[in-house]
Amino acid sequence: MKSLMIVNPASGAGNSLKKMPQIKHCFEQLKYKYDLIFTTKKRNGKSIAKNAASKYDILIVVGGDGTINEVINGIMLSKKKPAIAIIPSGTGNAYAATIAVPGNIKKACEKIANPKIKKVDVVHLKKPSINAIAFFGFGFDANVLSLRNWMNISGTKGYILPFLWTLFKSIKYNVKLEINNKKLRTKILQIVISNSPYYGGGLYLCPNAKVDDGLLDITVYNLNRIEFAKNCMGILWKGIKHKKIKYYKAKSMKIKVKHKIPVQYDGQFLDTKRRTFNLEILPKAINVVWFK
């Protein structure tokens, strides 16, 4: 199998580059051959993957959720769908946690060298056309990400101050939802549409989400900021249920908002003025090297 390794040198505040000597050494011991390319700017992974998809069988991503997302969106533009393998080195690494990529680089390389391929679902936003392999978030979490980007803080600890500030200033959004042909009008703190039980930074927001069940896992947070603050540890890290958090499964959904709402996908902020969002699941749309 012909492989290309795509490395984002900026992932995890340079964590990718720190891991590269060990990655190279492990693959040398395994006599595993691959081509190597580094991303040079934001969103560069998408064009690299699109151009490489027809030439390779496996695209190995050394990066975080954002780099994985870029590669996924590039693959989705190609007729040939090479498998994606992950050596996590980002801040969140949500999808790597979902498919149980070993933290031990040697073990991860061994799995990639003798790959087991699995087809998994992708979450698709119709307009603007964007794919996410892990999640979309509307509201609170996207606000945190936007503030973190504005403050230019890197690393996992870089989420703490934006989180606290967003919690202090957070508002609820009036939304109209269409899920399973049912219409719902409500006020939300945030909505998470997920294909993965894990969120960035080890958060465990959607414990029932599966990568290959052909369904969106939708979590609607109706809590206010005080309720969220009191329960955030259990909600975010343990997936504890709350009477003001509703869970749905659907093949598609629609979100309508009266005012602008912040949006993020796989840890990437989406700057949009759109008021209507149509999302759907694309069953078994991507091949991944499976680590479980």
Residue frames relative to the residue before (quaternion, step in Angstrom):
aa qw qx qy qz dx dy dz
M 1.0000 0.0000 0.0000 0.0000 0.00 0.00 0.00
K 0.3369 -0.7482 0.5406 0.1858 3.55 -0.94 0.90
S 0.0911 -0.8330 0.5456 -0.0112 3.56 -0.75 1.10
L 0.1413 -0.7450 0.6449 0.0951 3.51 -1.26 0.64
M 0.2200 -0.7605 0.5972 0.1286 3.56 -0.89 0.95
I 0.1350 -0.7825 0.6068 0.0374 3.56 -0.77 1.15
V 0.0689 -0.8258 0.5594 -0.0207 3.57 -0.48 1.22
N 0.1935 -0.7471 0.6252 0.1166 3.53 -0.92 0.96
P 0.3007 -0.8021 0.4849 0.1762 3.63 -0.22 1.21
A 0.6594 0.5175 -0.3065 0.4510 3.60 1.23 -0.39
S 0.4920 0.6917 -0.4250 0.3146 3.61 1.21 -0.33
G 0.8517 0.0954 -0.0866 0.5079 3.53 -1.04 0.84
A 0.5879 -0.5972 0.3556 0.4140 3.58 1.06 0.80
G 0.7771 -0.3494 0.1666 0.4963 3.55 0.92 0.99
N 0.3757 0.7587 -0.4652 0.2585 3.59 1.27 0.13
S 0.5885 0.5869 -0.3651 0.4194 3.60 1.10 -0.67
L 0.6810 0.4913 -0.2907 0.4586 3.56 0.86 -0.96
K 0.6283 0.5386 -0.3344 0.4510 3.58 1.06 -0.72
K 0.7029 0.4737 -0.2623 0.4613 3.57 1.07 -0.72
M 0.5333 0.6950 -0.3907 0.2827 3.58 1.14 -0.57
P 0.6351 0.5230 -0.3703 0.4311 3.69 0.83 -0.71
Q 0.6821 0.4747 -0.2925 0.4731 3.59 0.93 -0.83
I 0.6189 0.5388 -0.3388 0.4603 3.58 1.05 -0.76
K 0.6630 0.5016 -0.3009 0.4673 3.56 0.89 -0.94
H 0.6548 0.5191 -0.3114 0.4525 3.57 0.93 -0.89
C 0.6609 0.5146 -0.3092 0.4503 3.59 0.91 -0.88
F 0.6905 0.4653 -0.2864 0.4739 3.57 0.89 -0.87
E 0.5926 0.5492 -0.3620 0.4649 3.59 1.11 -0.58
Q 0.6576 0.5043 -0.3068 0.4681 3.59 0.94 -0.85
L 0.6999 0.4514 -0.2544 0.4916 3.57 1.09 -0.74
K 0.3417 -0.7562 0.4748 0.2933 3.59 1.37 -0.19
Y 0.3661 0.7231 -0.4821 0.3327 3.49 1.09 0.86
K 0.2137 -0.8072 0.5435 0.0857 3.56 -0.62 1.14
Y 0.0866 0.7794 -0.6134 0.0937 3.54 -1.12 0.77
D 0.3949 -0.6474 0.5829 0.2917 3.52 -1.30 0.35
L 0.2500 -0.7906 0.5512 0.0924 3.54 -1.19 0.59
I 0.0817 0.7757 -0.6229 0.0597 3.56 -1.01 0.86
F 0.2699 -0.7539 0.5806 0.1472 3.56 -1.12 0.73
T 0.4303 -0.6464 0.5485 0.3101 3.57 -1.06 0.66
T 0.2599 -0.7992 0.5308 0.1091 3.54 -1.06 0.78
K 0.7923 0.0683 -0.0461 0.6046 3.58 1.27 -0.20
K 0.6833 -0.4755 0.3561 0.4245 3.57 -1.29 0.24
R 0.8195 0.1887 -0.2030 0.5016 3.56 -1.08 0.93
N 0.4157 0.7310 -0.4551 0.2926 3.62 1.27 0.03
G 0.5898 0.6091 -0.3594 0.3898 3.58 1.12 -0.65
K 0.6060 0.5753 -0.3502 0.4233 3.58 1.10 -0.68
S 0.7052 0.4478 -0.2706 0.4784 3.59 0.80 -0.97
I 0.6061 0.5471 -0.3513 0.4582 3.59 1.05 -0.72
A 0.6931 0.4801 -0.2773 0.4608 3.58 0.84 -1.00
K 0.6295 0.5390 -0.3357 0.4478 3.57 0.98 -0.82
N 0.7110 0.4552 -0.2585 0.4695 3.59 0.88 -0.94
A 0.7085 0.4751 -0.2557 0.4549 3.57 1.12 -0.68
A 0.5142 0.7096 -0.3993 0.2694 3.58 1.15 -0.61
S 0.7073 0.4695 -0.2721 0.4530 3.58 0.92 -0.83
K 0.7124 0.4769 -0.2428 0.4540 3.59 1.23 -0.42
Y 0.7767 0.3174 -0.1485 0.5235 3.59 1.18 -0.45
D 0.4382 -0.6877 0.5236 0.2467 3.53 -1.32 0.49
I 0.7850 0.1166 -0.0527 0.6061 3.57 1.17 -0.65
L 0.1435 -0.7430 0.6473 0.0916 3.54 -1.04 0.86
I 0.1847 -0.7927 0.5762 0.0746 3.58 -0.52 1.22
V 0.1598 -0.8053 0.5675 0.0624 3.57 -0.61 1.13
V 0.0835 -0.7456 0.6600 0.0370 3.55 -0.82 1.07
G 0.5113 0.6037 -0.4317 0.4332 3.54 -0.05 1.33
G 0.5980 -0.5700 0.4283 0.3660 3.54 -1.29 -0.30
D 0.7937 -0.3004 0.2180 0.4819 3.56 -1.29 -0.30
G 0.6376 0.5416 -0.3329 0.4351 3.59 1.02 -0.74
T 0.6638 0.4866 -0.2993 0.4827 3.58 0.96 -0.84
I 0.6140 0.5328 -0.3398 0.4729 3.57 1.02 -0.79
N 0.6518 0.5248 -0.3137 0.4488 3.57 0.93 -0.90
E 0.6355 0.5276 -0.3302 0.4569 3.58 0.94 -0.84
V 0.6723 0.4940 -0.2924 0.4674 3.56 0.90 -0.95
I 0.6282 0.5352 -0.3315 0.4571 3.60 0.97 -0.84
N 0.6886 0.4788 -0.2895 0.4613 3.59 0.86 -0.93
G 0.6219 0.5205 -0.3394 0.4765 3.58 1.14 -0.55
I 0.6474 0.5180 -0.3111 0.4645 3.58 0.97 -0.86
M 0.6532 0.5413 -0.3151 0.4254 3.57 0.99 -0.84
L 0.6434 0.5086 -0.3183 0.4754 3.59 1.25 -0.31
S 0.6614 0.4971 -0.2884 0.4819 3.58 1.31 -0.11
K 0.5275 -0.6133 0.4806 0.3384 3.58 -1.16 0.60
K 0.7056 0.3823 -0.2414 0.5457 3.56 0.99 -0.84
K 0.1733 -0.8003 0.5703 0.0647 3.57 -0.87 0.95
P 0.1553 -0.7919 0.5846 0.0832 3.61 -0.03 1.22
A 0.5392 -0.6051 0.4666 0.3542 3.57 -1.20 0.46
I 0.2882 -0.7289 0.5902 0.1931 3.53 -1.20 0.55
A 0.1175 -0.7645 0.6315 0.0537 3.56 -0.98 0.95
I 0.2322 -0.8088 0.5345 0.0795 3.56 -1.01 0.81
I 0.0170 -0.7065 0.7068 0.0323 3.50 -1.15 0.88
P 0.2699 -0.8381 0.4494 0.1508 3.59 0.01 1.30
S 0.1134 0.7886 -0.5984 0.0846 3.55 -1.00 0.88
G 0.4789 0.6839 -0.4266 0.3477 3.55 1.19 0.49
T 0.6988 -0.4441 0.3520 0.4365 3.53 -1.30 -0.41
G 0.7868 0.3388 -0.1641 0.4891 3.57 0.87 -0.99
N 0.0013 0.8522 -0.5204 -0.0542 3.56 0.86 -1.08
A 0.1482 0.8347 -0.5154 0.1254 3.58 1.01 0.85
Y 0.7197 0.4491 -0.2812 0.4487 3.58 0.78 -0.97
A 0.5864 0.5617 -0.3667 0.4542 3.58 1.11 -0.60
A 0.6430 0.5060 -0.3151 0.4808 3.58 1.06 -0.77
T 0.6320 0.5596 -0.3244 0.4267 3.57 1.02 -0.82
I 0.7793 0.3036 -0.1710 0.5209 3.59 0.89 -0.87
A 0.4936 -0.7302 0.3790 0.2820 3.56 1.33 0.50
V 0.1436 0.7781 -0.5894 0.1629 3.58 0.83 0.97
P 0.4564 -0.7031 0.4611 0.2913 3.63 -0.71 0.96
G 0.4741 -0.6502 0.5098 0.3041 3.56 -1.09 0.69
N 0.6050 0.5376 -0.3345 0.4828 3.54 1.24 -0.46
I 0.4232 -0.7437 0.4584 0.2404 3.58 -0.51 1.19
K 0.6287 0.5472 -0.3422 0.4338 3.58 0.94 -0.81
K 0.6774 0.4843 -0.2934 0.4695 3.59 0.90 -0.91
A 0.6300 0.5284 -0.3326 0.4617 3.59 1.04 -0.76
C 0.6612 0.5083 -0.3001 0.4630 3.58 0.93 -0.88
E 0.6313 0.5366 -0.3289 0.4531 3.58 1.03 -0.78
K 0.6484 0.5087 -0.3116 0.4729 3.58 1.03 -0.78
I 0.6623 0.5052 -0.3016 0.4638 3.57 1.00 -0.84
A 0.6543 0.5253 -0.3075 0.4488 3.58 1.03 -0.80
N 0.7598 0.1831 -0.1184 0.6124 3.59 1.21 -0.52
P 0.0178 -0.9023 0.4306 0.0149 3.54 0.71 1.13
K 0.2021 -0.6880 0.6820 0.1438 3.46 -1.35 0.64
I 0.1995 -0.8206 0.5303 0.0747 3.58 -0.52 1.20
K 0.0360 -0.7918 0.6097 -0.0078 3.55 -0.99 0.91
K 0.3701 -0.7069 0.5565 0.2317 3.58 -1.06 0.75
V 0.0449 -0.8105 0.5839 -0.0143 3.58 -0.84 0.99
D 0.5756 -0.6119 0.4391 0.3186 3.53 -1.31 0.45
V 0.2040 -0.7401 0.6269 0.1329 3.50 -1.37 0.35
V 0.3416 -0.7047 0.5812 0.2212 3.59 -1.08 0.76
H 0.1070 -0.8266 0.5525 0.0045 3.57 -0.71 1.11
L 0.1958 -0.7266 0.6499 0.1067 3.53 -0.96 1.00
K 0.4229 -0.7583 0.4378 0.2335 3.57 -0.64 1.14
K 0.8059 -0.0143 0.0377 0.5907 3.62 0.87 -0.93
P 0.4519 -0.3464 -0.7857 0.2420 1.52 -1.13 2.24
S 0.5702 -0.6305 0.4047 0.3370 3.58 -1.06 0.74
I 0.1881 0.7661 -0.5810 0.2004 3.56 -0.42 1.31
N 0.2084 -0.7617 0.6023 0.1162 3.56 -1.08 0.80
A 0.0818 -0.7636 0.6380 0.0568 3.52 -1.19 0.68
I 0.3361 -0.7495 0.5321 0.2054 3.57 -0.87 0.88
A 0.7616 0.3477 -0.1912 0.5124 3.59 1.16 -0.49
F 0.8087 -0.2429 0.2182 0.4892 3.63 0.50 -1.08
F 0.2060 -0.6765 0.6809 0.1904 3.47 -1.51 0.24
G 0.0817 -0.7899 0.6056 0.0511 3.57 -1.11 0.68
F 0.1156 -0.7825 0.6108 0.0340 3.56 -1.02 0.91
G 0.7795 0.3356 -0.2432 0.4696 3.58 -0.79 0.99
F 0.8842 0.0498 -0.0312 0.4635 3.53 -0.97 -0.99
D 0.7185 0.4605 -0.2789 0.4403 3.60 0.66 -1.07
A 0.6460 0.5098 -0.3164 0.4719 3.55 1.05 -0.75
N 0.5980 0.5502 -0.3486 0.4671 3.58 1.14 -0.61
V 0.6287 0.5311 -0.3223 0.4678 3.57 1.02 -0.87
L 0.6758 0.5010 -0.2898 0.4564 3.57 0.89 -0.96
S 0.6441 0.5279 -0.3182 0.4530 3.57 0.97 -0.88
L 0.6717 0.4890 -0.2891 0.4756 3.57 0.95 -0.90
R 0.6246 0.5361 -0.3350 0.4585 3.59 1.02 -0.78
N 0.6532 0.5077 -0.3060 0.4712 3.57 0.98 -0.87
W 0.6567 0.5132 -0.3069 0.4596 3.58 0.97 -0.89
M 0.6976 0.4527 -0.2628 0.4892 3.58 1.04 -0.82
N 0.2913 -0.7959 0.4821 0.2219 3.57 1.34 -0.26
I 0.3496 0.7136 -0.5139 0.3232 3.55 0.87 1.07
S 0.1952 -0.7994 0.5597 0.0979 3.59 -0.78 0.98
G 0.7112 0.4605 -0.3317 0.4148 3.54 -1.33 0.22
T 0.6815 -0.4983 0.3514 0.4046 3.56 -1.27 0.38
K 0.6516 0.5233 -0.3175 0.4481 3.59 0.99 -0.82
G 0.5633 0.6245 -0.3716 0.3932 3.55 1.24 -0.40
Y 0.6093 0.5517 -0.3551 0.4453 3.59 1.27 -0.15
I 0.5430 0.6745 -0.3955 0.3063 3.59 1.15 -0.55
L 0.7122 0.4436 -0.2668 0.4741 3.60 0.71 -1.05
P 0.6598 0.4843 -0.3315 0.4694 3.67 0.85 -0.78
F 0.6215 0.5423 -0.3387 0.4527 3.59 1.06 -0.74
L 0.6896 0.4815 -0.2830 0.4611 3.58 0.84 -0.98
W 0.6536 0.5088 -0.3120 0.4653 3.57 0.99 -0.84
T 0.6609 0.4989 -0.3029 0.4717 3.58 0.97 -0.88
L 0.6199 0.5443 -0.3337 0.4563 3.57 1.05 -0.76
F 0.6667 0.5040 -0.2870 0.4681 3.57 1.02 -0.86
K 0.7855 0.3418 -0.1528 0.4927 3.58 0.96 -0.90
S 0.4284 0.7622 -0.4304 0.2243 3.59 1.26 -0.21
I 0.1699 -0.7543 0.6283 0.0861 3.52 -1.26 0.64
K 0.4100 -0.6644 0.5489 0.2984 3.55 -1.30 0.22
Y 0.3246 -0.7628 0.5403 0.1443 3.56 -1.09 0.82
N 0.3785 -0.6897 0.5701 0.2367 3.55 -1.03 0.84
V 0.0574 0.8172 -0.5671 0.0854 3.56 -0.64 1.10
K 0.2239 -0.6989 0.6547 0.1811 3.51 -1.36 0.41
L 0.1104 -0.8072 0.5795 0.0210 3.55 -0.76 1.08
E 0.1016 -0.7387 0.6599 0.0920 3.53 -1.23 0.63
I 0.1037 0.7874 -0.5907 0.1426 3.55 -0.48 1.27
N 0.8361 -0.0363 -0.0196 0.5471 3.59 -0.70 1.09
N 0.6755 -0.5290 0.2644 0.4404 3.54 1.00 1.00
K 0.5896 0.5291 -0.3851 0.4734 3.58 1.23 0.39
K 0.2839 -0.7692 0.5532 0.1471 3.56 -0.94 0.92
L 0.0405 -0.7990 0.5987 -0.0391 3.52 -1.00 0.95
R 0.1307 -0.7676 0.6238 0.0675 3.56 -0.90 0.97
T 0.1751 0.8062 -0.5372 0.1757 3.59 -0.63 1.10
K 0.3860 -0.6569 0.5775 0.2932 3.55 -1.37 0.02
I 0.0707 -0.8316 0.5509 -0.0034 3.56 -0.76 1.02
L 0.4202 -0.6379 0.5783 0.2864 3.51 -1.31 0.48
Q 0.7582 -0.1943 0.1229 0.6102 3.53 1.08 -0.82
I 0.1957 -0.7218 0.6461 0.1524 3.52 -1.40 0.32
V 0.1125 -0.7714 0.6237 0.0565 3.56 -0.98 0.90
I 0.0893 -0.7578 0.6453 0.0367 3.57 -0.88 1.01
S 0.0089 0.8730 -0.4779 0.0966 3.51 -0.23 1.29
N 0.2066 -0.7202 0.6472 0.1408 3.49 -1.39 0.46
S 0.7141 0.3766 -0.1891 0.5589 3.53 1.37 0.09
P 0.4649 -0.6806 0.4735 0.3105 3.64 -0.90 0.75
Y 0.7218 0.4280 -0.2359 0.4901 3.56 1.17 -0.62
Y 0.2439 -0.7089 0.6451 0.1478 3.49 -1.28 0.67
G 0.7172 -0.4329 0.2997 0.4564 3.59 -1.20 0.04
G 0.8228 0.2680 -0.1904 0.4637 3.55 -1.19 0.61
G 0.6651 -0.5346 0.3015 0.4253 3.57 1.18 0.52
L 0.4002 0.7101 -0.4862 0.3149 3.61 1.24 0.17
Y 0.2200 -0.7913 0.5664 0.0682 3.55 -1.01 0.91
L 0.0554 0.8793 -0.4675 0.0726 3.54 0.59 1.23
C 0.8025 0.2126 -0.0860 0.5509 3.59 1.03 -0.72
P 0.1223 -0.8687 0.4746 0.0714 3.59 0.55 1.17
N 0.7147 0.4504 -0.2616 0.4668 3.61 1.14 -0.52
A 0.4605 0.7013 -0.4414 0.3184 3.60 1.26 -0.03
K 0.0843 -0.7766 0.6235 0.0319 3.55 -1.08 0.81
V 0.5068 -0.7025 0.4244 0.2638 3.55 -1.00 0.87
D 0.8037 0.2811 -0.1163 0.5114 3.60 1.18 -0.40
D 0.4635 0.6996 -0.4420 0.3167 3.61 1.13 0.53
G 0.4794 -0.7021 0.4185 0.3195 3.59 1.28 0.04
L 0.6659 0.4773 -0.2962 0.4909 3.58 1.22 0.48
L 0.4249 -0.6369 0.5763 0.2858 3.52 -1.27 0.54
D 0.2138 -0.7242 0.6340 0.1666 3.55 -1.11 0.67
I 0.0964 -0.8283 0.5513 -0.0242 3.56 -0.43 1.29
T 0.0450 -0.7881 0.6139 -0.0079 3.55 -0.80 1.07
V 0.1205 -0.8048 0.5811 0.0119 3.55 -0.64 1.21
Y 0.1850 -0.8000 0.5679 0.0568 3.56 -0.63 1.21
N 0.0957 -0.8169 0.5685 0.0181 3.56 -0.49 1.23
L 0.4205 0.7206 -0.4607 0.3028 3.59 1.26 0.09
N 0.3885 -0.6464 0.5792 0.3095 3.53 -1.27 0.35
R 0.7246 -0.4739 0.2690 0.4219 3.58 -1.23 0.24
I 0.6270 0.5300 -0.3446 0.4553 3.62 1.09 -0.66
E 0.6547 0.5009 -0.3025 0.4785 3.57 0.97 -0.88
F 0.6484 0.5166 -0.3103 0.4652 3.55 1.01 -0.83
A 0.6472 0.5263 -0.3154 0.4524 3.59 0.96 -0.89
K 0.6743 0.5099 -0.2954 0.4450 3.59 0.95 -0.87
N 0.7977 0.3177 -0.1282 0.4962 3.55 1.05 -0.79
C 0.3955 0.7851 -0.4371 0.1902 3.59 1.28 -0.12
M 0.6217 0.5561 -0.3623 0.4160 3.62 0.94 -0.74
G 0.7070 0.4511 -0.2612 0.4779 3.55 0.86 -0.95
I 0.6628 0.5168 -0.3014 0.4503 3.57 0.99 -0.85
L 0.7610 0.4272 -0.2141 0.4389 3.55 0.78 -1.05
W 0.7998 0.3182 -0.1587 0.4836 3.59 0.92 -0.81
K 0.7796 0.3216 -0.1775 0.5072 3.59 1.14 -0.48
G 0.4203 -0.7286 0.4538 0.2944 3.57 1.25 -0.12
I 0.2651 0.7877 -0.5137 0.2130 3.57 1.18 0.57
K 0.4183 -0.7225 0.4983 0.2337 3.57 -0.94 0.91
H 0.1069 -0.7701 0.6281 0.0306 3.54 -1.23 0.63
K 0.5878 -0.6243 0.3835 0.3431 3.58 -1.01 0.78
K 0.7171 0.4049 -0.2544 0.5071 3.59 1.19 -0.44
I 0.5994 0.4688 -0.3884 0.5197 3.56 1.22 0.54
K 0.1224 -0.8156 0.5651 0.0220 3.56 -0.62 1.15
Y 0.2068 -0.7858 0.5775 0.0793 3.55 -1.04 0.87
Y 0.0030 -0.7898 0.6125 -0.0332 3.55 -1.00 0.90
K 0.1605 -0.7308 0.6477 0.1435 3.52 -1.35 0.38
A 0.1417 0.7910 -0.5791 0.1374 3.58 -0.89 0.93
K 0.5092 -0.6276 0.4883 0.3292 3.54 -1.26 0.34
S 0.7898 0.0102 -0.0007 0.6133 3.56 1.22 -0.49
M 0.0282 -0.7887 0.6133 0.0329 3.56 -1.29 0.27
K 0.2240 -0.7470 0.6077 0.1500 3.54 -1.31 0.36
I 0.1244 -0.7603 0.6346 0.0609 3.54 -1.10 0.84
K 0.0336 -0.7762 0.6295 0.0078 3.58 -0.90 0.97
V 0.0533 -0.7971 0.6015 0.0047 3.56 -0.90 0.94
K 0.4771 -0.6686 0.4901 0.2918 3.55 -1.14 0.66
H 0.7854 0.1911 -0.0847 0.5826 3.55 1.04 -0.84
K 0.6904 -0.4820 0.3368 0.4215 3.56 -1.23 0.39
I 0.0892 -0.7833 0.6147 0.0249 3.54 -1.01 0.90
P 0.4485 -0.6876 0.4874 0.2976 3.63 -0.89 0.81
V 0.1267 -0.7964 0.5910 0.0172 3.55 -1.05 0.87
Q 0.0201 0.7760 -0.6303 -0.0100 3.55 -1.11 0.68
Y 0.0976 -0.7775 0.6190 0.0538 3.56 -1.22 0.53
D 0.8391 -0.0566 -0.0245 0.5405 3.56 -0.76 1.12
G 0.7145 -0.4645 0.2528 0.4581 3.57 1.03 0.80
Q 0.5986 0.5249 -0.3690 0.4796 3.59 1.27 0.32
F 0.3783 -0.7405 0.5077 0.2256 3.58 -0.76 1.01
L 0.2079 -0.7700 0.5944 0.1029 3.56 -0.97 0.94
D 0.2049 -0.7824 0.5813 0.0897 3.55 -0.51 1.21
T 0.2583 0.7742 -0.5299 0.2306 3.57 -0.17 1.25
K 0.3219 -0.7326 0.5688 0.1900 3.55 -1.21 0.62
R 0.3673 0.7541 -0.4754 0.2656 3.58 1.27 0.12
R 0.2778 -0.7640 0.5639 0.1458 3.54 -1.17 0.68
T 0.7386 0.3079 -0.1943 0.5674 3.59 1.29 -0.22
F 0.0430 -0.8020 0.5952 -0.0248 3.55 -0.88 1.01
N 0.1059 -0.7822 0.6133 0.0286 3.55 -0.75 1.12
L 0.0269 -0.8104 0.5844 -0.0312 3.55 -0.67 1.13
E 0.0189 -0.7908 0.6116 -0.0122 3.54 -1.15 0.69
I 0.4338 -0.6548 0.5415 0.2998 3.53 -1.27 0.33
L 0.2004 -0.7352 0.6348 0.1275 3.56 -1.07 0.81
P 0.2770 -0.8185 0.4747 0.1676 3.60 -0.07 1.25
K 0.8720 -0.0269 -0.0019 0.4887 3.53 -1.06 0.94
A 0.2476 0.8208 -0.4723 0.2047 3.55 1.00 0.92
I 0.7805 0.2567 -0.1114 0.5590 3.59 1.18 -0.58
N 0.3260 -0.7170 0.5815 0.2039 3.56 -1.18 0.69
V 0.0374 -0.7928 0.6080 0.0178 3.58 -0.92 0.87
V 0.4648 -0.5989 0.5572 0.3388 3.53 -1.25 0.47
W 0.2666 -0.8124 0.5101 0.0930 3.54 -0.52 1.27
F 0.2332 -0.8186 0.5166 0.0925 3.56 -0.77 1.03
K 0.5694 0.6161 -0.3903 0.3791 3.61 1.21 -0.27
